[in-house]
């Protein structure tokens, strides 16, 4: 099977993003985005999903990290969708529970081509370092929209905001890894509709 890879470029007045993902990778990452906390989360996502991920981003971070984080999510979602092609043979659904010290995160997803986000997470702190924690919701929403996935993100409990967010990104990587796996028993698209 050929490797499922995609590269996306996005240029606006606010950001310039170049992103490459390999769904059949080994967790290799390379980042230059100007948003260190998001790079940390992207590294966890890729390592736990065994995706190779390269992101170069220049954005208006002097304003805040909103546009850069949002556009990285848009590019990542687009790249995942492109790399999956017609989705023949994939498992389609994935789920993961990930504990991170006192926190417990869960992600359940369906690569259904019907974008939806259920986000059940509240964080005790508004910032982790310089990163605005409301951008976590923004990231998951834009990812779900552009990957055209049904994405449920649930933070069951926790105290430390960094740990809480980390559990969710690790769970995202593991759930997506499960969903994109090719099942030899599935000989067509895994849908009674015949298309995803």
C-alpha positions as CSV (number, residue, x, y, z in Angstrom):
1,X,0.0,0.0,0.0
2,X,1.3,3.4,-0.9
3,X,1.8,5.8,1.9
4,X,-1.1,8.1,2.7
5,X,0.4,11.5,2.6
6,X,-0.7,15.1,1.9
7,X,0.8,18.5,1.8
8,X,-1.2,21.7,2.3
9,X,-0.3,25.3,1.9
10,X,-2.5,28.2,3.1
11,X,-1.7,31.9,2.7
12,X,-3.8,34.7,4.1
13,X,-3.1,38.3,5.2
14,X,-2.8,36.8,8.7
15,X,-0.9,33.6,8.3
16,X,1.3,31.5,6.0
17,X,1.1,27.8,6.7
18,X,2.9,24.8,5.1
19,X,1.9,21.4,6.5
20,X,2.7,17.8,5.5
21,X,1.2,14.7,7.2
22,X,1.9,11.0,6.6
23,X,-0.7,8.9,8.2
24,X,1.5,5.8,7.8
25,X,4.5,7.3,9.6
26,X,6.4,6.6,12.8
27,X,5.7,9.8,14.8
28,X,8.5,12.0,13.4
29,X,7.8,15.7,13.8
30,X,9.3,19.0,12.7
31,X,7.8,22.4,13.7
32,X,8.4,26.1,13.3
33,X,5.2,27.9,14.2
34,X,5.9,30.6,16.8
35,X,3.4,28.9,19.1
36,X,5.4,26.6,21.5
37,X,2.5,25.1,23.4
38,X,0.6,24.2,20.3
39,X,3.9,22.6,18.9
40,X,4.0,20.6,22.1
41,X,0.4,19.4,21.6
42,X,1.1,18.6,17.9
43,X,4.1,16.6,18.9
44,X,2.0,14.5,21.3
45,X,-0.7,14.1,18.7
46,X,1.8,12.8,16.1
47,X,3.8,10.6,18.5
48,X,0.7,8.9,19.9
49,X,-0.9,8.5,16.4
50,X,2.4,7.5,14.8
51,X,1.9,10.2,12.2
52,X,4.8,12.0,10.6
53,X,4.0,15.7,10.8
54,X,5.8,18.8,9.6
55,X,4.4,22.3,10.1
56,X,5.9,25.6,9.2
57,X,3.8,28.7,10.1
58,X,4.3,32.4,10.1
59,X,1.4,34.4,11.6
60,X,0.4,37.6,13.3
61,X,1.4,36.3,16.8
62,X,2.1,39.8,17.9
63,X,-1.7,40.1,18.0
64,X,-2.2,36.7,19.6
65,X,-2.0,33.0,18.6
66,X,-5.6,32.7,17.4
67,X,-5.1,32.9,13.6
68,X,-2.0,30.7,13.6
69,X,-3.7,28.0,15.7
70,X,-6.9,28.2,13.7
71,X,-5.1,28.0,10.4
72,X,-2.9,25.1,11.5
73,X,-6.0,23.2,12.4
74,X,-7.6,24.0,9.0
75,X,-4.5,22.7,7.2
76,X,-4.2,19.6,9.3
77,X,-7.9,18.7,8.7
78,X,-7.5,19.3,5.0
79,X,-4.4,17.2,4.9
80,X,-6.0,14.3,6.7
81,X,-8.9,14.4,4.4
82,X,-6.7,14.4,1.3
83,X,-4.4,11.7,2.6
84,X,-7.4,9.4,3.2
85,X,-8.6,9.6,-0.4
86,X,-11.9,7.7,-0.8
87,X,-11.4,5.9,2.6
88,X,-11.6,2.4,1.1
89,X,-10.8,-0.2,3.7
90,X,-10.4,2.1,6.7
91,X,-11.9,1.3,10.1
92,X,-13.6,4.7,10.1
93,X,-14.3,4.9,13.8
94,X,-11.8,5.4,16.6
95,X,-11.8,6.1,20.3
96,X,-9.2,6.6,23.1
97,X,-9.1,7.3,26.8
98,X,-5.8,8.9,28.0
99,X,-4.9,9.6,31.6
100,X,-2.4,12.3,32.2
101,X,-1.5,12.3,35.9
102,X,-4.8,13.6,37.6
103,X,-6.6,14.3,34.3
104,X,-8.6,11.9,32.1
105,X,-9.4,12.8,28.5
106,X,-11.5,10.9,25.9
107,X,-11.8,11.3,22.2
108,X,-14.3,9.4,20.0
109,X,-14.4,10.1,16.2
110,X,-16.0,9.0,13.0
111,X,-14.5,9.8,9.6
112,X,-18.0,10.2,8.3
113,X,-17.7,13.1,5.9
114,X,-20.3,14.9,8.2
115,X,-18.4,17.4,10.3
116,X,-19.6,17.8,13.9
117,X,-17.9,18.7,17.2
118,X,-19.1,17.9,20.7
119,X,-16.6,19.6,23.0
120,X,-17.1,18.9,26.7
121,X,-14.1,20.4,28.4
122,X,-13.7,23.3,30.8
123,X,-10.2,24.4,31.9
124,X,-9.5,26.1,35.3
125,X,-6.9,28.4,33.8
126,X,-7.3,30.8,30.8
127,X,-3.7,30.5,29.8
128,X,-0.9,27.9,29.7
129,X,2.2,30.0,29.4
130,X,1.3,32.4,26.6
131,X,-1.3,30.1,25.1
132,X,-5.0,31.0,25.4
133,X,-6.8,27.9,26.4
134,X,-10.0,28.9,24.5
135,X,-8.0,28.1,21.4
136,X,-8.2,24.4,22.2
137,X,-11.9,24.4,21.3
138,X,-11.2,26.5,18.2
139,X,-8.5,24.0,17.1
140,X,-10.7,20.9,17.5
141,X,-13.7,22.6,15.8
142,X,-11.7,23.7,12.7
143,X,-10.0,20.3,12.6
144,X,-13.4,18.5,12.6
145,X,-14.7,20.9,10.0
146,X,-11.9,20.5,7.5
147,X,-11.3,16.8,8.1
148,X,-15.0,16.3,7.8
149,X,-15.1,14.2,10.9
150,X,-17.6,13.7,13.7
151,X,-15.5,14.5,16.7
152,X,-16.4,14.1,20.4
153,X,-13.9,15.5,22.9
154,X,-14.6,14.9,26.5
155,X,-12.5,15.9,29.5
156,X,-13.8,13.8,32.4
157,X,-11.8,15.5,35.1
158,X,-8.5,17.1,36.1
159,X,-6.9,20.0,37.9
160,X,-3.9,21.1,36.0
161,X,-4.8,22.8,32.7
162,X,-1.7,21.7,30.9
163,X,-2.3,18.0,31.9
164,X,-6.0,18.3,30.9
165,X,-5.2,19.6,27.4
166,X,-2.4,17.1,27.0
167,X,-4.7,14.2,27.7
168,X,-7.1,15.4,24.9
169,X,-4.4,15.8,22.2
170,X,-2.9,12.4,23.0
171,X,-6.4,10.9,22.9
172,X,-6.9,12.6,19.5
173,X,-3.8,11.0,18.1
174,X,-4.7,7.5,19.3
175,X,-8.3,7.7,18.2
176,X,-7.4,9.0,14.8
177,X,-4.8,6.3,14.4
178,X,-7.4,3.6,15.1
179,X,-9.9,5.1,12.6
180,X,-7.4,5.4,9.7
181,X,-6.1,1.8,10.1
182,X,-6.8,-0.4,7.1
183,X,-8.8,-3.5,8.0
184,X,-8.2,-6.3,5.5
185,X,-11.8,-7.5,6.0
186,X,-13.2,-4.2,4.7
187,X,-13.0,-4.4,0.9
188,X,-14.9,-1.2,0.1
189,X,-15.9,2.0,1.9
190,X,-17.2,1.2,5.4
191,X,-20.7,2.7,4.9
192,X,-24.0,1.3,3.9
193,X,-24.3,4.3,1.7
194,X,-21.4,3.1,-0.4
195,X,-19.6,6.4,0.0
196,X,-18.1,8.5,2.8
